[in-house]
């Protein structure tokens, strides 16, 4: 059980030893797209608006979804 100050880990270690991300919600995806239009690839600024997300997670999400 988690208390208010504690939160469950948002990542888990997969079978290959790499850390996997939890999925982004629709609200997070919308906010990332809006922020990207405003600030571009300044991932740390975008992450500052999404609690519990790191700049690295957001960059990986963006790259995997919008990279051609």
N, C-alpha and C positions, 0 to 999 in steps of 0.2 A: 504494500500500500504506500502511496506517495503522499507526503504532506504538501502544504502550500508552497514551501520553499524548494521542495524536491520535485523533479519531474522525471518521467520515464525517459530512457534514452530514445532518441528519434532514429537511431541507426542500429543496424544489427550486422553481425559478421556473416557473410555468405560462405558457401562451401569452398570457394576459392580463396578465402582469407581476406577478401576485399570488403570494405564497408559499403553497404547499400543504403540508399536514401529512401525515406518514406515518400509517398507520392505527394505532389503538389495539389492543393485544392483549387477549385475553379476560381475562387476569390484571389488566391495567391497568383495564379496564372494571369488573371486580368490586371492585377496590380503590377506585376513584373513587366507586362507589355506596356502599360501606361508609363511606368517609370523609365523604361528603356527609351521610349520616345522623347522623354524629357532630358535624361542624363546620359544616354548611350551606354557604353560598356563599363560604366563606373559601378561595378558590382557591389562594392562596399556601401555605396549610398543606397542602392536598392535594398540590400540586406538590412540596412538600418531601419527600414520601414516594415519589415516582415519579421516579427518576433519568432525566435527559434530557428531561423535560417541563417546560414553563413553565406558569405560572398562566393565561396567556392561551390556550394550547392547550387546557387542561383546561376552561376556561370555554366556549370555542367548541364543544368536543366535547359538553359537557353541554347547552348551549343547542340545538345542532342535533339531538341525540338525544331530549331530553325536553321541549323547548318545544312548547307546543300552538298 
